[in-house]
Amino acid sequence: MVVPNTGAAASDTVAAARLLLTQMGLSPADLVTPAASVPTFAEIVPAVRATLEAGTRRTYGTHLNRLEQEWGHLRLDGVTKPDLEAMAHTIRTTARTNLDLS
C-alpha cells in the first residue's frame, strides 16, 4: 500500500529521486521520452555483413542468412531463450559433416 507523501516528506522524496537520476546520468525528461527503436534482424544483418572481411563472410554467411530468413521480422530484443535453443537444435540436427577423405 502506498501512502501519499505530503509536505517535507514529499519534497525529500523528490530531491532523492532527482539525485538518483543525476547519478544515473538521466534527467526527468529521459523518463518520458520514447526510447530509440530497436532494429530488426532484417535491418541489422546486412549492415553487419557489410563490415565483414570476405573470409569472415564465408565463415558466418550461413548463420547470417539463417538469421535473416527465420528472424528477419523480429526485433533484436524480441528473441527469447527458447527461440535460441530451438535454432541451435535445428542447426545441430541438420548440420552436414564435412568429410575430408584425402
VENMO-V300743 format. One record per residue. N is the residue number from 0. PHI is phi in whole degrees, -180 to 180 (* if undefined). OMEGA is omega as a letter, one per 30 degrees, with the letter a starting at -180 (NA if undefined). NEAR is the number of other C-alpha atoms within 12 Angstrom. Layout:
# VENMO-V300743
n=N phi=PHI omega=OMEGA near=NEAR
n=N phi=PHI omega=OMEGA near=NEAR
This chain:
# VENMO-V300743
n=0 phi=* omega=l near=3
n=1 phi=-101 omega=l near=4
n=2 phi=-101 omega=a near=7
n=3 phi=-61 omega=l near=9
n=4 phi=-86 omega=l near=12
n=5 phi=-132 omega=l near=11
n=6 phi=63 omega=a near=10
n=7 phi=-62 omega=a near=10
n=8 phi=-62 omega=l near=13
n=9 phi=-66 omega=a near=14
n=10 phi=-68 omega=l near=13
n=11 phi=-65 omega=l near=14
n=12 phi=-65 omega=l near=16
n=13 phi=-65 omega=l near=17
n=14 phi=-63 omega=l near=15
n=15 phi=-65 omega=l near=14
n=16 phi=-65 omega=l near=18
n=17 phi=-64 omega=l near=19
n=18 phi=-62 omega=l near=16
n=19 phi=-62 omega=l near=15
n=20 phi=-60 omega=l near=17
n=21 phi=-62 omega=l near=15
n=22 phi=-65 omega=l near=11
n=23 phi=-88 omega=a near=13
n=24 phi=75 omega=a near=13
n=25 phi=-117 omega=l near=16
n=26 phi=-121 omega=l near=16
n=27 phi=-57 omega=l near=17
n=28 phi=-64 omega=l near=13
n=29 phi=-62 omega=a near=14
n=30 phi=-78 omega=a near=14
n=31 phi=-113 omega=l near=9
n=32 phi=-81 omega=l near=11
n=33 phi=-60 omega=l near=9
n=34 phi=-71 omega=l near=9
n=35 phi=-61 omega=a near=7
n=36 phi=-72 omega=l near=11
n=37 phi=-91 omega=a near=16
n=38 phi=-71 omega=l near=19
n=39 phi=-89 omega=l near=23
n=40 phi=-62 omega=l near=27
n=41 phi=-63 omega=l near=24
n=42 phi=-83 omega=a near=22
n=43 phi=-91 omega=a near=23
n=44 phi=-61 omega=l near=30
n=45 phi=-60 omega=l near=20
n=46 phi=-66 omega=l near=15
n=47 phi=-66 omega=a near=20
n=48 phi=-57 omega=a near=26
n=49 phi=-66 omega=a near=15
n=50 phi=-90 omega=a near=13
n=51 phi=-88 omega=l near=17
n=52 phi=-70 omega=a near=13
n=53 phi=-56 omega=a near=12
n=54 phi=-64 omega=l near=11
n=55 phi=-68 omega=l near=16
n=56 phi=-62 omega=l near=19
n=57 phi=-63 omega=a near=14
n=58 phi=-67 omega=a near=14
n=59 phi=-104 omega=a near=18
n=60 phi=-56 omega=l near=21
n=61 phi=-59 omega=a near=17
n=62 phi=-70 omega=l near=22
n=63 phi=-65 omega=l near=27
n=64 phi=-60 omega=l near=22
n=65 phi=-63 omega=l near=19
n=66 phi=-60 omega=l near=31
n=67 phi=-65 omega=a near=25
n=68 phi=-71 omega=a near=17
n=69 phi=-89 omega=a near=21
n=70 phi=-121 omega=a near=27
n=71 phi=-52 omega=a near=22
n=72 phi=-80 omega=a near=20
n=73 phi=-87 omega=l near=22
n=74 phi=-72 omega=a near=21
n=75 phi=-58 omega=l near=21
n=76 phi=-90 omega=a near=15
n=77 phi=-96 omega=a near=17
n=78 phi=-89 omega=a near=20
n=79 phi=-104 omega=l near=14
n=80 phi=-58 omega=l near=11
n=81 phi=-60 omega=l near=11
n=82 phi=-61 omega=l near=17
n=83 phi=-63 omega=l near=17
n=84 phi=-64 omega=l near=13
n=85 phi=-65 omega=l near=15
n=86 phi=-65 omega=l near=22
n=87 phi=-61 omega=l near=17
n=88 phi=-63 omega=l near=13
n=89 phi=-61 omega=l near=16
n=90 phi=-63 omega=a near=17
n=91 phi=-63 omega=a near=12
n=92 phi=-79 omega=a near=11
n=93 phi=-108 omega=a near=10
n=94 phi=-68 omega=l near=13
n=95 phi=-95 omega=l near=9
n=96 phi=-90 omega=l near=10
n=97 phi=-89 omega=a near=7
n=98 phi=-93 omega=l near=6
n=99 phi=-97 omega=a near=5
n=100 phi=-95 omega=a near=5
n=101 phi=-80 omega=NA near=4
